[in-house]
Amino acid sequence: MRIRLLSESTVNRIAAGEVVERPASAVKELVENAIDAGASRIDVVVEGGGRALIRVADDGFGMSAGELALAIERHATSKLPDDDLDAISSFGFRGEALPSIGAVARLDIASRARGAAEGWMIRVEGGLKHPLEPAAIAAGTRVEVHDLFYATPARLKFLKSEQAEYQAIADVMRRLALAHPAIGFSLADGARVALRFPPETTLDPLDARRNRIAAVIGRDFADNALAIAAEREGVRLEGFASLPTYARATAAHQYLFVNGRPVKDKLLTGAVRGAYADFLARDRHPAIALYLTIDGRQVDVNVHPAKAEVRFRDPGLVRGLIVGALRHALGEAGHRASTTVAGAALGSFRPAELPSLPARSPGFAFAAPPRPNLAERSAAYAFQAPPDATPGVAAMPSPQAPAAAADEGLDRPLGVPRGQLHLTYIVAETRNGLVLVDQHAAHERLVYERMKKAIESEGGVKRQALLIPEVVDLDGDGAARIAAKADDLAELGLVVEAFGHGAVVVREVPALLGRADVPGLVRDLADEIAELGDGFALREKLAEVCGTLACHSAVRAGRRLTYPEMDALLREMEATPHSGQCNHGRPTYVELKLPDIERLFGRR
């Protein structure tokens, strides 16, 4: 077959397949054109999931008759005055969207330039261009797309249901609204307005962004988000990231922007996951809205026709900035947990189903301080604190006046311990409510943080020799996996050696573990190493291994704690970063305010 040039209509349809993948893609291109035109308000109407109608109206600069005729030509654009692809500052620049849409749909464009006496309209049907006509329109532009993909029926087979396509359009509108809080947006399906975001005209850009985030993602996110602000080598990162206890089941609530452009980039999402690796399980995802500002010459947005992906000249710099900024913000959050935890707890109560309880339930152990002697208090604190702990971190009420000290403790963030529920949950009283603490989850987090700190220090994790070495039998090739990682495990404080076929001997354990179940620990580590794979050193997968060690060393549910032990746990939680969630992202405590408790009993 001889080589030949493709016809213009075929070229346009091929381009349409790249640029206009689905109705949401067409909406994105048209709305971004309106943003580039300086619009302060953009209204979108769709019917039939965008297949029957897409209408985008804006109050931007508008176009003259000559510009309107040129706008539907391929690669005609006003956004590259110097043909410089190395410094792109606009959203559109390829000049493909309008001719591509016109090649597969019925396209009507009406526009009136600001200050012009009249407006003009042009129509394109399946690539066929009609002459210009006068149009009655206010300053700005209105684009209508009818019967999308009627000229390429095969594409219709690949579209999803009307509802699914509409939701995709709504997601595009949310992302663009988050990127540009100064612009007003609306989305309607013909019968009703589904989304309406008025322009945020406040003088403070941070407040404007926060208000738009609350309107788009929800007030709960705004109330449980950490402010992010960091800069490195001319690259600036701003935005908000959720507390780990406000995690979601999917990454649908992760919004990333580069120079105001919504993107879905693997580098950025990987950096976010890396920053939260210590705090969330693999199937949980944080909610974020991050805005990256970078010199246009340091990022390439011309790597995909739909401009959905970007490439950075120095990806390590960008990833390091994101990970560092998020971890710093999470560290500054201290023991804070999301407010939605308390709401979920209150929602779990069903007053009509609660049984009548005796005056003193056998499952509740009162912990009023019994004026313990100094020896008892010291022994209890030794159980809780690491060998090198600072005594002031877990100070106890004075033995001379325990009741007075306990009352003073009501103003502490986690209050004063009052009892233990079912040998698993600590009940503490604060000045304005009560706190329920999961003793195992909380202690697991504390041990994990101590272990990380010890590994980062010059001395490493302190080890304790076993009086009688522990021989552990392992199934399959578990013993070989443990023996192969003996050097890495020694850095974490666990000294093991091969002991014949299918067994290892444990000679030293991390001092933090205390009375740990050594055989259970080794078996869990063997499974963990198998899951991580042989291609990774344990030090590279520190979170997983330290999490397993911490879980085995933490105080177990079902253990009765004394008052000093409970108080020591609360005080150390207040002084330890990230103690509001366990290693898997679940909350370690739930705080109920007094008004919430009163509502449970009908007092409010």
C-alpha positions in Angstrom: 0.0 0.0 0.0 1.3 3.4 -0.9 1.9 6.1 1.7 -0.6 8.9 1.5 -1.8 11.9 3.6 -4.8 11.5 5.8 -7.8 13.7 5.1 -8.5 16.6 7.3 -11.7 15.1 8.7 -9.8 11.8 9.6 -7.0 13.8 11.3 -9.6 15.7 13.3 -11.3 12.5 14.4 -8.0 11.0 15.5 -7.2 14.1 17.5 -10.7 14.0 19.0 -10.0 10.4 20.2 -7.1 11.7 22.2 -8.4 15.1 23.4 -12.1 14.3 23.9 -12.1 10.9 25.4 -15.6 11.3 27.0 -18.0 14.2 27.8 -16.0 15.1 30.9 -13.0 15.7 28.7 -14.9 18.1 26.5 -16.2 20.0 29.6 -12.6 20.3 30.9 -11.3 21.7 27.7 -14.1 24.2 27.3 -14.0 25.4 31.0 -10.2 25.8 30.8 -10.7 27.9 27.7 -13.1 30.1 29.7 -10.5 30.4 32.6 -7.8 31.4 30.1 -10.3 34.1 28.8 -10.3 35.8 32.2 -13.8 34.7 33.1 -15.1 35.5 36.7 -18.1 33.2 36.3 -18.5 30.0 34.4 -21.9 28.2 34.1 -22.1 24.6 32.7 -25.3 22.8 31.7 -25.3 19.2 30.5 -28.1 16.8 29.3 -27.9 13.1 28.8 -24.7 12.8 30.7 -23.1 15.2 28.3 -23.9 13.2 25.1 -27.1 15.2 24.2 -25.9 18.7 25.3 -22.9 20.5 26.9 -23.3 24.3 27.3 -20.5 26.4 28.7 -21.1 30.1 29.2 -18.6 32.6 30.6 -18.1 36.4 31.0 -14.5 36.4 29.7 -12.8 38.6 27.1 -14.8 37.1 24.2 -13.8 37.0 20.6 -14.1 39.1 17.5 -15.5 37.7 14.2 -12.1 37.1 12.9 -10.9 35.3 16.0 -14.0 33.2 16.1 -13.5 32.0 12.6 -9.9 31.1 13.4 -10.7 29.4 16.7 -12.1 26.3 15.0 -9.0 25.7 12.9 -6.5 23.1 14.1 -3.5 24.4 16.1 -4.9 27.9 16.1 -4.4 29.5 19.6 -3.9 32.8 21.3 -1.9 31.3 24.2 1.6 30.9 22.7 2.5 34.4 21.4 6.2 33.4 21.2 5.7 29.7 20.3 7.6 29.0 23.5 6.7 25.5 24.7 9.2 25.7 27.6 7.2 28.3 29.5 3.5 27.6 29.2 1.4 29.7 31.6 -2.1 29.0 30.2 -4.3 25.9 30.4 -4.9 25.5 26.7 -2.1 25.9 24.2 -2.4 23.1 21.7 -5.3 24.5 19.7 -6.9 21.1 19.3 -10.0 21.1 21.5 -12.5 23.1 19.5 -11.7 21.6 16.1 -11.6 18.1 17.6 -15.0 18.6 19.3 -16.4 20.0 16.0 -15.2 16.9 14.2 -17.3 14.5 16.2 -20.3 16.6 17.3 -22.5 19.6 16.4 -20.6 22.6 17.8 -22.1 26.1 18.1 -19.9 29.0 19.4 -21.3 32.5 20.1 -19.0 35.2 21.4 -18.8 38.9 21.9 -15.6 40.7 22.7 -15.6 43.2 25.5 -16.5 46.6 24.2 -17.7 45.3 20.9 -21.1 46.5 19.6 -22.2 43.0 18.4 -21.6 39.3 18.8 -21.0 36.6 16.3 -21.7 32.8 16.0 -20.2 30.0 14.1 -21.3 26.4 13.6 -19.4 23.2 12.9 -21.2 19.9 12.2 -19.1 16.7 12.0 -16.1 18.8 10.7 -18.2 20.8 8.2 -17.8 24.6 8.9 -20.7 27.0 8.4 -20.3 30.7 7.8 -20.3 33.3 10.5 -23.7 34.8 11.6 -24.6 37.7 13.9 -25.6 36.7 17.4 -27.4 38.4 20.3 -25.1 37.7 23.3 -23.6 39.7 26.2 -19.9 40.1 26.5 -18.2 36.7 26.8 -18.6 33.3 25.1 -21.2 30.6 25.0 -20.2 27.2 23.6 -22.8 24.5 22.9 -22.0 20.9 22.0 -24.9 18.8 20.7 -24.9 15.1 20.0 -21.4 14.4 21.0 -19.7 11.5 19.0 -22.6 11.3 16.6 -20.0 11.4 13.8 -18.1 8.6 15.4 -20.8 6.1 16.6 -18.1 3.5 17.7 -17.0 5.9 20.5 -20.6 5.9 22.0 -20.2 2.2 22.7 -17.4 2.9 25.1 -19.2 5.5 27.2 -20.7 4.5 30.5 -24.2 5.2 31.9 -25.5 8.8 31.9 -25.2 8.9 35.6 -21.5 7.8 35.5 -20.7 10.3 32.8 -22.4 13.0 34.8 -20.4 12.2 37.9 -17.2 12.4 35.9 -18.2 15.9 34.7 -19.0 16.9 38.3 -15.6 15.7 39.4 -13.9 17.8 36.7 -15.9 20.8 37.9 -14.9 20.3 41.5 -11.3 20.1 40.6 -11.4 23.2 38.5 -13.4 25.0 41.3 -10.7 24.0 43.8 -8.0 25.3 41.6 -9.6 28.7 41.1 -11.5 30.0 44.2 -11.8 33.5 42.7 -14.0 32.2 39.9 -17.6 31.3 40.4 -18.7 27.9 38.9 -22.1 26.2 38.5 -23.2 22.8 37.0 -26.7 21.9 36.1 -28.3 18.9 34.4 -31.1 20.9 32.8 -33.6 20.3 35.6 -31.6 21.5 38.6 -28.4 23.1 39.6 -26.2 20.3 41.2 -23.1 22.3 42.0 -22.8 26.0 42.7 -19.6 27.6 44.0 -19.8 31.4 44.3 -16.5 33.3 43.8 -14.5 33.8 46.9 -13.6 37.4 46.8 -12.0 37.7 50.3 -8.8 39.6 50.4 -6.9 36.7 52.1 -6.0 34.0 49.5 -5.6 31.4 52.3 -9.2 32.1 53.6 -10.5 32.0 50.0 -8.9 28.7 49.4 -10.1 27.3 52.7 -13.7 28.4 52.0 -13.7 26.9 48.5 -12.3 23.6 49.9 -15.0 23.5 52.6 -17.6 24.1 49.8 -16.2 21.4 47.5 -14.9 18.7 49.7 -16.9 19.4 52.8 -16.8 21.2 56.1 -15.5 18.1 57.9 -12.4 18.1 55.8 -11.7 21.8 56.4 -12.1 21.2 60.2 -9.8 18.1 60.2 -7.1 19.3 57.8 -3.6 20.5 58.5 -2.4 23.6 56.7 0.6 23.0 54.5 3.1 25.7 53.5 6.7 24.9 52.4 9.2 26.2 49.9 12.4 24.7 48.6 14.7 26.0 45.8 11.9 28.2 44.3 9.2 25.5 44.4 6.3 26.3 46.7 3.8 23.9 48.2 0.6 25.1 49.8 -2.8 23.5 50.7 -4.4 21.2 53.3 -4.0 17.6 54.2 -6.2 15.5 56.4 -5.4 14.0 59.8 -4.7 10.2 59.4 -7.9 9.4 61.3 -9.8 11.2 58.6 -8.7 8.7 56.0 -10.9 7.4 53.2 -11.3 4.0 51.5 -10.3 5.4 48.1 -8.1 8.2 46.7 -11.1 10.0 45.2 -10.6 12.9 47.6 -7.0 13.7 46.6 -6.8 16.9 44.7 -3.4 17.9 43.2 -2.6 21.1 41.3 0.5 22.2 39.5 0.5 26.0 38.7 -3.3 25.9 39.0 -3.7 22.9 36.7 -5.5 19.8 38.1 -3.3 16.8 37.5 -3.3 13.1 38.3 0.4 12.4 38.5 2.0 9.2 39.8 4.9 11.0 41.3 2.7 13.3 43.4 0.3 10.6 44.5 3.3 8.4 45.4 4.8 11.2 47.5 1.6 11.6 49.4 1.4 7.8 50.1 5.0 7.9 51.2 4.4 10.7 53.6 1.5 8.9 55.3 3.1 5.4 55.2 3.7 5.5 59.0 0.1 6.3 59.8 -2.3 4.5 57.4 -3.0 1.0 56.4 -2.4 0.1 52.7 -6.2 0.3 51.9 -6.7 3.8 53.4 -6.0 7.1 51.7 -5.8 10.6 53.1 -7.9 13.5 51.8 -5.7 16.3 50.5 -5.8 19.5 48.4 -2.2 20.5 47.5 -1.1 23.4 45.3 2.3 23.3 43.8 3.8 26.4 42.3 6.9 26.0 40.1 8.7 27.8 37.3 7.1 26.8 34.0 10.5 25.9 32.6 10.9 23.3 35.4 7.7 21.3 34.4 6.5 19.9 31.1 2.7 19.9 30.7 3.0 18.9 27.0 3.4 15.1 27.6 -0.2 14.2 27.0 -2.9 15.5 24.6 -5.4 15.9 27.5 -2.7 17.6 29.6 -3.6 15.3 32.5 0.0 14.4 33.3 3.1 16.5 33.9 6.9 15.8 34.0 9.3 17.6 36.4 12.8 18.4 35.5 13.9 17.6 39.1 11.3 15.0 40.4 13.4 14.3 43.5 13.1 17.9 44.6 9.3 17.9 44.2 8.9 14.5 45.9 11.1 15.5 48.8 9.3 18.8 49.2 5.9 17.1 49.4 7.0 14.3 51.8 8.9 16.7 54.0 6.0 19.2 54.2 3.4 16.6 55.0 5.5 14.8 57.6 6.3 18.1 59.3 2.6 19.0 59.4 1.7 15.6 60.8 4.4 15.9 63.4 3.1 19.4 64.5 -0.4 17.9 64.9 0.8 16.0 68.0 -1.8 13.7 69.5 -4.7 15.4 67.7 -7.4 13.1 66.1 -10.1 14.0 63.8 -13.4 15.4 65.1 -15.3 12.9 63.0 -14.2 10.1 65.3 -16.4 11.5 68.1 -19.3 11.9 65.7 -19.0 8.3 64.6 -18.9 7.2 68.2 -22.1 9.1 69.0 -23.8 7.7 65.9 -23.1 4.2 67.2 -25.2 4.7 70.3 -28.8 3.4 70.1 -30.5 4.6 73.3 -33.6 2.5 72.7 -31.5 -0.6 72.5 -29.3 -0.1 75.6 -30.0 -2.6 78.3 -30.7 -1.4 81.9 -27.4 -1.9 83.8 -26.9 -2.5 87.5 -25.6 0.3 89.6 -22.1 -1.0 89.2 -21.3 -3.0 86.1 -18.8 -5.8 86.6 -17.1 -4.8 83.3 -16.1 -1.4 84.7 -13.2 -1.0 87.1 -13.1 2.3 89.1 -9.8 3.9 89.3 -10.1 6.6 91.9 -6.5 7.1 93.1 -6.2 4.9 96.3 -3.3 7.0 97.6 -0.7 4.5 96.3 2.7 4.4 98.1 5.8 5.6 96.2 7.1 2.1 95.6 3.9 1.0 93.8 3.8 4.2 91.7 7.4 3.8 90.7 6.9 0.2 89.6 3.8 1.1 87.6 5.7 3.9 85.8 8.6 1.5 85.0 6.1 -0.7 83.2 5.0 2.2 80.9 8.1 4.2 80.3 11.2 3.3 78.2 14.5 2.9 80.0 15.7 6.3 79.0 12.4 8.2 79.4 12.3 11.6 81.0 10.4 11.3 84.3 8.6 14.6 83.8 6.8 13.4 80.8 4.7 11.0 82.8 4.4 12.7 86.1 1.9 11.3 88.6 -0.3 13.1 91.0 1.5 13.9 94.3 1.1 11.1 96.9 0.4 13.8 99.5 -2.6 15.1 97.7 -3.8 12.8 94.9 -7.3 14.1 94.7 -6.2 17.7 94.2 -3.6 16.7 91.6 -6.3 14.8 89.8 -8.6 17.8 89.7 -5.8 19.9 88.3 -5.3 17.3 85.6 -8.8 17.9 84.2 -7.3 20.7 82.1 -4.9 18.4 80.4 -5.7 17.5 76.8 -6.5 13.8 77.7 -7.7 14.5 81.2 -7.5 12.3 84.3 -8.1 8.5 84.3 -11.2 7.5 86.1 -11.5 3.8 85.2 -11.1 0.9 82.8 -13.8 -0.6 80.6 -13.6 -4.4 80.0 -9.9 -4.3 80.7 -9.4 -2.7 77.3 -10.4 1.0 77.3 -9.3 3.7 79.6 -12.0 6.2 80.7 -10.6 9.7 81.4 -12.4 12.8 82.5 -11.6 16.3 81.1 -12.9 19.6 82.1 -15.5 19.6 79.3 -16.2 15.9 78.7 -14.6 12.5 78.7 -12.0 10.6 76.7 -12.0 6.8 75.8 -8.6 5.4 75.1 -7.8 2.1 73.4 -4.9 1.0 75.7 -3.3 -1.4 73.2 -3.5 0.8 70.1 -2.2 3.8 72.1 0.7 1.9 73.6 1.5 0.4 70.3 1.9 3.8 68.8 4.1 5.0 71.6 6.4 2.0 71.4 6.6 2.5 67.6 7.6 6.1 68.0 10.2 5.2 70.6 11.7 2.6 68.3 11.9 5.0 65.3 13.6 7.5 67.6 16.1 4.9 68.8 16.9 3.8 65.3 17.6 7.3 64.2 19.9 7.9 67.2 23.6 7.0 67.0 23.2 4.3 69.6 20.4 2.5 67.8 17.8 0.2 69.4 19.0 -1.0 72.8 19.0 -4.8 73.2 18.5 -7.1 76.0 20.1 -10.6 76.1 17.7 -13.5 77.0 18.8 -15.5 80.0 17.7 -18.6 78.1 17.9 -18.2 74.3 14.5 -18.9 72.6 14.4 -21.6 69.8 11.6 -20.9 67.3 10.4 -23.5 64.8 9.1 -22.1 61.6 7.1 -23.7 58.7 8.3 -23.8 55.2 11.3 -21.5 54.4 10.5 -19.0 57.1 13.7 -19.9 59.0 15.8 -19.2 55.9 14.0 -15.8 55.4 14.7 -14.8 59.0 18.3 -15.9 58.8 18.9 -14.1 55.6 17.8 -10.8 57.2 19.7 -11.3 60.4 21.9 -8.3 60.0 18.9 -6.0 59.3 17.1 -7.4 62.3 20.1 -6.8 64.5 19.9 -3.1 63.7 16.3 -3.2 65.0 17.5 -4.9 68.2 16.6 -8.5 67.4 19.5 -10.9 67.3 18.8 -14.3 65.6 20.8 -17.2 64.2 20.0 -20.2 62.2 19.4 -23.3 64.4 19.3 -26.4 62.2 16.7 -27.0 59.6 13.4 -25.0 59.9 14.4 -23.2 63.2 16.1 -20.1 64.5 17.4 -19.2 67.9 16.7 -15.7 69.4 19.5 -14.5 71.7 18.7 -10.8 72.1 15.5 -8.7 71.8 14.8 -5.0 71.8 14.7 -3.7 75.3 11.5 -1.9 74.5 9.7 -5.2 74.0 9.6 -6.2 77.7 7.8 -9.5 78.1 7.0 -10.1 74.4 5.8 -13.3 72.8 9.1 -14.0 71.1 7.9 -17.1 69.0 4.8 -15.2 67.8 7.0 -12.2 67.0 9.4 -14.2 64.9 6.7 -16.0 63.0 4.9 -12.7 62.2 8.3 -11.2 61.0 8.8 -14.2 58.8 5.4 -13.6 57.2 6.2 -9.9 56.9 9.5 -10.5 55.2 7.8 -12.8 52.7 5.3 -10.2 51.9 7.9 -7.4 51.4 9.9 -9.6 49.1 13.6 -10.3 48.9 14.3 -7.2 46.8 14.0 -4.8 49.8 16.2 -4.4 52.8 14.2 -4.3 56.1 15.6 -0.8 56.8 13.8 0.4 53.6 10.6 -1.1 54.9 11.0 0.2 58.5 7.4 1.1 59.0 6.1 -2.5 58.5 8.8 -4.2 60.6 8.7 -1.7 63.5 4.9 -1.9 63.4 5.1 -5.6 63.9 7.6 -5.2 66.8 5.6 -2.5 68.4 2.4 -4.6 68.2 4.0 -7.5 70.1 5.4 -5.2 72.8 2.3 -3.1 73.5 0.2 -3.7 76.5 -2.6 -6.1 75.5 -6.3 -5.7 75.7 -7.5 -7.6 78.7 -4.8 -6.5 81.1 -5.9 -4.6 84.2 -4.0 -1.4 84.6 -3.5 0.6 87.8 -4.3 4.2 88.1 -0.6 5.3 87.8 -0.2 3.1 84.7 -3.2 4.7 83.0 -2.1 8.2 84.0 1.4 7.5 82.6 -0.1 6.3 79.3 -2.2 9.5 78.9 0.7 11.8 79.8 3.0 10.1 77.3 0.4 10.3 74.6 0.2 14.0 75.1 3.9 14.4 74.7 4.3 12.0 71.7 3.7 13.1 68.1 1.2 11.1 66.0 -0.3 9.4 69.1 -3.8 10.2 68.0 -3.8 7.2 65.7 -2.3 3.7 65.8 0.1 2.4 63.2 -2.9 1.4 60.9 -4.6 4.8 60.9 -7.3 3.9 63.4 -7.9 6.4 66.3 -6.3 5.6 69.6 -8.9 7.7 71.6 -12.3 9.2 71.2 -13.2 12.5 72.9 -16.9 13.2 73.8 -17.8 16.8 74.8 -20.2 17.3 77.6 -22.9 18.7 75.4 -22.7 15.6 73.3 -23.1 13.4 76.4 -26.0 15.5 77.6 -27.8 15.0 74.2 -27.5 11.3 74.6 -29.6 11.6 77.8 -32.0 14.1 76.4 -30.7 17.0 78.5 -30.2 19.1 75.4 
